[in-house]
Amino acid sequence: MVDILHRIAVEGRTTDDVYQALATIDGLADWWTEDTTGGTGTGEEIAFRFPQGGFDMKVLESEPGRRVLWEVVGGTPEWIGTRIHWDLRQEEDWAVVLFKHEGWAEPIEFMHHCSTKWASFLLSLKALVEDGKGAPAPRDVRVDNWG
Amino acid sequence: MVDILHRIAVEGRTTDDVYQALATIDGLADWWTEDTTGGTGTGEEIAFRFPQGGFDMKVLESEPGRRVLWEVVGGTPEWIGTRIHWDLRQEEDWAVVLFKHEGWAEPIEFMHHCSTKWASFLLSLKALVEDGKGAPAPRDVRVDNWG
C-alpha cells in the first residue's frame, strides 16, 4: 500500500475556518469541485462530480477544528476503499493541514497524476480560506494531459 | 522506504525542451532556485541553494529527451541518499514528466511538506517551458509556515 502526502498551512486563519471548508457542502464546492452534493455528517456520503467523472466519499470521522476522514465508496476503481485524512493543527498564526490519501494498491502513473492534482487543490483550499478565492473544478489548474 | 510521486505535462513542447530545463544550470535556475551552480554532466554535482539551506545532487544519469536521475549527496539529513527521478515521454502534443523522489526512510511531516513543494516547483517547471515564466526560489509559491 502506498500513500499520497501533503502539507499546507493557512495564514491568519484558524483550524475552525479550515474545517468549515472541509465539512460543509458549500465549503467543499468552493475549492474542490463546484458540483458537490450530499451530507457531511459522520456516516453520510458526499458526491463529488467533475467533468470527467466523480467520487463518492463516506464520512468516517468529522471533529470540528481537528480532523475529517473520508472513505472512497464510489468512483474510479483505483480509489475505491482508499481513505482521505485531513488532520488540522494550529501553529501560532497558521492553520496547518496534514493530508494523506491512504491505501493505493500500487504506485501507478495515475497515482502520480492524482498527487500533483491534490497539491493544486490543496493550494486552492489555502487560497479560499485565506482570500475567499478557490479554484474548484471546472475552473481548476491543469497539471497534465489528463486534467 | 516511501516515495513522493508527481506527474505533469507540458503542452506544445517536446521532451527535449523539458530536458533543457533539467540538464542545464540556467534551466534549473529558472524554475527551482535562482542560486544553482555546478555541473550537470553524468558524475558531476549540482549545488542548489535556498534562503533556508540547500542540496547537492550527484548526476547519476542524464539522457537527452529521456531521463535524468540525481542522488542527494549533501543537505538536509532526511534527503541524503534519496534519489530523484525525472522520466520524460512524448504523448502527441504533450511532454509528459514522471517524477519520483525515492527512498525516504519514514513518512515524516517534512515529507508531506516536500511533496507539496515539489508539486508547486513542477508547476513552475511547466510554466517555464510553456511560457518562459517559472517561479524559482526566492520567488517560489509558499505552501505552509515552513516555506
Interface residues (C-beta under 8 A of the other chain):
Chain A: V2 D3 I4 L5 H6 R7 I8 A9 E11 E91 E92 W94 V96 L98 F99 K100 P107 E109 M111 H112 H113 S115 T116 A119 S120 L122 L123 K126 V141 V143 D144 N145 W146
Chain B: V2 D3 I4 L5 H6 R7 I8 A9 E11 E91 E92 W94 V96 L98 F99 K100 P107 E109 M111 H112 H113 S115 T116 A119 S120 L122 L123 K126 V141 V143 D144 N145 W146
